[in-house]
Amino acid sequence: MTLKPAPQPFSADAVAKVSESVRHYYKAVAYPLDGEPITLDVLDLQITFSEDWSPHISADITCAMPESQADIDALDGRKSTRVEIELGYDLDSQERETQIVADLMIFSRELRYSSDETSMNITASSDERRVQGQTFFGTETLDTSGLIDYVASILAAGSTMSEIHVLSEYSPTFGAGEIALLEKPKASTMNEPRPNENAWDLIDEIQQRTGTWIYCKNGRDWTIEPRPEIATTPHHTLTTGTDGTVLSANMTTDREKFYNRVVLTYKWKARFNEWSYTRTGQAFISYGDFNIATVGEKTYTEEIDKAASQTQADAAARNKLARLLSKGHTYDVTALALYSVRPGQTIRAQLFGADENLLVQSVTFSPGSGLMDLVLRRPERNEII
């Protein structure tokens, strides 16, 4: 399965003019399952892309009340109507550069009335949220030949979409060992879902076991990627000062958000059997600035109702710890909006006397004000065992 071509980055000319007084362009068009597209009269818009939260994309759109009752009805949050969001810049009086940045499903429509005005608020999300509302009948058999086909079979089990796109650079057999059936029990919930089991729980579990990131990059099409690492060449540079792009920033180190040990306990029963099984996966920081002997343990624990071998449980714990370790050191930045910025990208930041490369954890665009709110994180390099 192939992904639709990704939009190209904005031109160098557009990036250079972000710090100038360009006009920001934004547009939202809804696409009902039946009927013509509806161009929304947008009054305000925020759209967030996140690495550490699912759904990956969420949007809040405030717009004028449509004149047509048919249009209002078509935007009902229960009807699987989709909305495309387009962002960009008017660079001068004759040149506009824009991209469709997200294709989302509408999940909520709120009509608002006051003595001064009426308006409509729409919330929309990427398709992880659709899968989070999907459960199995218990009669499905998932494809365990590799991670790509496994994810595709989960998505296909509850989808009414005619075509599902899953893009991955991994080999077709990658991840088969992390999904594999155990000798005991003969039926594992990773392979044969139980009645009413949540589909997203399986996707979330397998991305923990494989150390991958499974998400809808554009809101609709699925991507399987390695967890982000710092790139040699940053996507964008944030600067301070009179001609800088940063309006405000703060940096926080926080022990409450920080963990240096993970314990995952897998508990399950074999089908048609009263015997219970338990596997405990563990990982901890063995040396460096945050090793458990020096700074003390800060332990994350979780119980998981799924079957796992010891190898699978330990792998999930290591990958979980790698994601949690850097959450204790974050930067919150408000800057002029560059609409090609996304989670997982490397940003060069000139902040607090340091000039360093950081990873984008989340970005929220507010095109009405021409700003973006970034959460940046500093990956910590420590030995996990």
C-alpha positions in Angstrom: 0.0 0.0 0.0 1.3 3.4 -0.8 0.8 6.9 0.7 -0.4 9.8 -1.3 2.5 12.1 -2.2 3.4 14.3 0.8 3.3 18.1 0.2 6.6 19.7 -0.5 8.1 22.2 2.0 7.3 25.8 1.5 9.7 27.6 -0.9 12.9 29.3 0.4 11.2 32.6 -0.5 8.3 31.9 1.8 10.5 30.8 4.7 12.7 33.9 4.3 9.6 36.1 4.5 8.1 34.5 7.6 9.8 37.1 9.8 8.4 39.9 7.6 4.9 41.3 7.7 3.3 38.6 5.4 -0.4 38.0 5.5 -1.3 34.5 6.7 -3.8 32.6 4.6 -6.1 29.9 5.9 -9.1 28.0 4.5 -11.2 25.0 5.5 -13.4 23.0 3.2 -15.8 20.2 4.4 -16.5 17.1 2.4 -19.7 15.3 3.3 -20.1 11.6 2.3 -23.0 12.7 0.1 -23.3 16.2 -1.3 -21.1 19.0 -2.5 -18.1 20.4 -0.7 -18.8 23.2 1.8 -16.4 26.1 2.1 -16.5 27.2 5.7 -16.5 30.9 6.6 -13.6 30.6 9.1 -13.5 33.2 11.9 -10.7 31.5 13.9 -8.7 28.3 13.6 -6.1 26.4 15.7 -4.6 23.1 14.5 -2.2 21.0 16.6 0.3 18.3 15.4 1.7 16.1 18.3 4.2 13.3 18.6 3.4 12.3 22.2 -0.4 12.4 21.9 -3.0 10.5 19.8 -4.8 11.6 17.7 -1.7 13.1 16.0 -3.7 16.0 14.6 -6.6 17.9 16.2 -8.2 21.1 15.0 -10.7 23.6 16.5 -12.5 25.7 13.9 -14.8 28.6 14.7 -16.8 29.8 11.7 -19.9 31.8 10.7 -23.2 29.9 10.7 -23.9 28.5 7.3 -27.0 30.0 5.6 -28.2 26.6 4.4 -29.8 24.2 6.8 -28.6 21.3 4.6 -25.0 22.5 5.1 -25.5 22.7 8.9 -26.9 19.1 8.9 -24.1 17.8 6.7 -21.6 19.1 9.3 -23.1 16.9 12.0 -20.3 15.4 14.1 -21.8 11.9 13.8 -21.8 11.7 10.0 -18.1 11.1 9.2 -17.8 14.4 7.2 -14.2 15.3 6.6 -12.5 18.7 6.4 -9.4 19.8 4.6 -7.4 22.6 6.2 -5.2 24.8 3.9 -2.5 27.1 5.3 0.0 29.5 3.7 1.1 33.0 3.0 0.2 35.9 0.7 3.8 36.9 0.0 2.9 40.0 -2.0 -0.1 41.4 -3.8 0.2 38.8 -6.6 1.8 35.7 -5.1 0.1 33.2 -2.7 1.8 30.0 -1.5 -0.4 27.5 0.3 -0.6 23.8 1.2 -3.4 21.5 2.4 -1.8 20.5 5.7 -4.5 18.1 7.0 -7.5 15.9 6.0 -9.4 15.3 9.2 -12.7 13.8 10.3 -15.3 16.1 12.0 -16.1 14.7 15.5 -18.1 17.6 17.0 -20.2 20.4 15.7 -21.5 23.0 18.2 -24.0 25.8 17.3 -23.6 28.9 19.4 -26.1 31.7 19.9 -25.9 35.0 21.8 -27.7 38.3 21.5 -24.6 39.6 19.6 -23.9 36.8 17.1 -24.3 33.2 16.1 -21.5 31.0 15.2 -20.5 27.3 14.8 -17.6 25.5 16.3 -16.1 22.3 14.7 -13.6 20.0 16.2 -11.8 17.6 13.9 -9.1 14.9 14.3 -6.9 12.6 12.4 -8.0 9.0 12.0 -6.3 7.6 15.1 -9.4 8.9 16.9 -11.6 6.9 14.5 -9.7 3.7 15.3 -9.8 4.5 19.1 -13.6 4.1 18.8 -13.3 0.8 16.9 -13.7 -2.6 18.6 -13.5 -6.1 17.4 -16.2 -8.7 17.1 -13.8 -11.4 18.3 -14.1 -13.4 15.0 -11.2 -11.6 13.3 -7.8 -13.1 12.5 -5.1 -10.5 12.1 -2.2 -10.8 9.6 1.0 -11.5 11.7 3.5 -11.8 8.9 5.0 -8.4 9.7 4.2 -5.0 11.1 2.9 -3.4 8.0 0.4 -6.1 7.2 -0.5 -6.4 10.9 -1.4 -2.7 11.1 -3.3 -2.8 7.8 -5.4 -5.8 8.9 -6.3 -3.9 12.1 -7.4 -0.9 10.1 -9.3 -2.9 7.5 -11.2 -4.8 10.2 -13.3 -1.8 11.2 -13.0 0.5 8.2 -15.7 1.5 5.7 -13.0 3.3 3.6 -12.5 1.9 0.1 -8.7 2.3 0.3 -6.3 2.3 3.3 -2.8 3.7 2.8 0.0 2.5 5.0 3.5 3.8 4.2 6.6 2.2 5.7 10.3 1.9 4.8 10.6 -1.3 6.9 10.8 -4.7 5.3 7.5 -6.7 5.0 8.6 -9.1 7.8 9.8 -6.5 10.2 8.0 -6.8 13.6 6.9 -10.4 13.1 8.7 -11.5 16.2 7.1 -8.9 18.4 3.6 -10.0 17.2 4.4 -13.7 17.3 2.1 -16.2 19.0 3.4 -17.7 22.2 3.5 -21.5 22.7 1.3 -21.0 25.7 -1.4 -19.8 25.4 -2.1 -20.9 21.9 -4.3 -17.9 21.4 -2.9 -14.4 22.0 -4.8 -11.2 22.0 -2.2 -9.7 19.6 -3.3 -12.2 17.0 -6.9 -13.0 17.6 -8.7 -10.1 19.3 -11.3 -10.7 21.9 -14.9 -9.5 21.5 -15.1 -5.7 22.2 -11.3 -5.3 22.4 -10.2 -1.8 21.3 -8.3 -1.7 18.0 -6.1 1.2 19.0 -4.8 -0.7 22.0 -3.3 -3.3 19.7 -1.6 -0.6 17.5 -0.3 1.2 20.6 1.1 -2.0 22.0 2.9 -3.0 18.8 4.5 0.4 18.4 5.8 0.1 21.9 7.2 -3.4 21.3 8.9 -2.4 18.0 10.0 1.1 19.0 8.1 2.6 16.1 5.8 5.5 15.6 2.4 4.6 13.9 0.3 7.6 13.1 -1.6 9.5 10.4 0.9 12.0 9.1 -1.6 14.0 7.0 -4.7 13.0 9.0 -5.9 10.1 6.8 -3.0 8.0 5.5 -1.0 5.9 8.0 2.8 6.0 8.4 5.1 3.6 10.3 8.4 5.3 11.2 11.3 5.0 13.7 10.9 7.2 16.7 12.4 10.6 16.0 16.1 11.3 16.4 18.1 14.6 16.1 19.0 15.3 12.5 22.3 16.8 11.3 20.5 19.5 9.3 17.7 21.3 11.2 14.4 21.9 9.4 14.1 25.5 10.8 16.1 27.9 13.0 14.4 29.9 15.8 16.1 33.2 16.5 15.7 35.8 19.2 16.3 39.6 19.2 14.9 42.5 17.2 14.8 40.5 13.9 14.2 37.1 15.5 11.2 34.8 15.0 10.7 34.0 18.7 8.2 36.1 20.7 8.5 34.2 24.0 10.1 31.0 25.5 10.6 29.2 28.7 12.6 26.1 29.5 11.6 23.6 32.2 13.2 20.6 33.9 10.6 18.7 35.8 11.0 15.5 37.8 7.3 14.8 37.7 7.4 14.3 34.0 10.7 12.4 34.1 11.2 8.6 34.5 14.4 6.6 34.7 12.8 3.1 35.2 9.9 1.4 33.6 8.0 -1.7 34.7 5.4 -3.2 32.4 3.3 -6.1 33.8 1.5 -8.3 31.2 -1.3 -10.4 32.6 -3.7 -12.6 30.7 -5.6 -15.9 30.7 -5.4 -18.5 28.1 -8.7 -19.0 26.2 -10.8 -21.8 27.5 -8.4 -22.2 30.4 -8.4 -21.0 34.0 -4.6 -20.7 34.2 -3.3 -17.1 34.4 0.0 -15.9 32.9 2.2 -13.0 33.9 5.3 -11.5 32.3 7.1 -8.4 33.7 9.2 -6.3 31.4 11.7 -3.9 33.0 14.2 -1.2 31.8 16.3 1.3 33.7 19.0 3.9 33.2 22.3 2.3 34.3 24.8 5.2 34.1 25.0 8.9 33.1 23.4 11.9 34.7 20.1 10.2 35.4 21.1 6.7 36.4 19.0 5.2 39.2 22.0 4.8 41.6 22.8 8.5 41.5 19.5 10.4 41.3 17.2 7.7 42.7 14.4 5.8 41.0 11.5 7.5 39.3 9.5 4.5 38.1 6.7 4.3 35.6 4.4 1.3 36.0 1.6 -0.1 33.8 -0.5 -3.3 33.7 -1.3 -4.6 30.2 -4.0 -7.2 29.5 -2.2 -8.9 26.6 0.0 -11.9 26.1 3.7 -11.3 25.8 7.0 -13.3 25.9 9.8 -12.1 28.1 11.6 -10.7 25.1 8.6 -8.8 23.9 7.9 -7.4 27.4 11.5 -6.2 27.9 11.5 -4.6 24.4 8.3 -2.7 25.2 9.8 -1.5 28.5 13.0 -0.2 26.9 11.1 1.6 24.1 8.7 3.1 26.7 11.6 4.4 28.8 13.4 5.9 25.7 10.2 8.0 25.1 9.6 9.0 28.7 13.2 10.0 29.6 13.3 13.2 27.7 9.9 14.5 28.8 11.5 16.0 31.9 13.4 18.6 29.9 11.2 20.7 27.5 11.0 24.1 25.9 7.7 26.0 25.3 8.2 28.6 22.5 5.8 31.0 20.8 7.2 32.1 17.4 6.2 33.3 14.0 4.4 30.5 12.2 6.2 28.3 9.6 3.6 26.0 8.4 5.9 23.2 7.4 7.1 22.5 11.0 6.0 19.1 12.3 6.6 16.8 15.3 9.8 14.8 15.0 11.7 17.4 13.1 14.9 19.0 14.3 14.7 22.7 15.2 17.8 24.8 15.8 17.0 27.1 18.7 19.0 30.1 20.0 17.6 30.3 23.5 18.9 31.0 27.0 22.5 31.4 25.9 22.6 28.1 24.1 22.5 27.3 20.4 21.3 23.7 20.1 19.3 21.2 18.1 16.0 20.1 19.7 13.2 17.8 18.6 9.7 19.1 18.0 7.3 17.3 20.3 4.2 19.3 19.3 3.2 22.4 17.3 0.0 24.4 17.3 -0.7 26.8 14.5 -2.9 29.9 15.0 -3.0 31.4 11.5 -5.3 34.2 12.6 -2.5 35.7 14.6 0.3 34.2 12.4 1.9 32.4 15.3 2.9 28.9 16.3 3.2 27.4 19.8 6.0 24.8 20.0 6.9 22.2 22.6 10.5 21.2 22.0 12.3 18.4 23.8 16.0 17.6 24.3 16.7 13.9 23.8 18.9 12.5 26.7 21.6 10.1 25.8 21.8 7.4 28.5 22.4 3.7 28.6 19.1 1.7 29.0 19.2 -1.8 30.2 
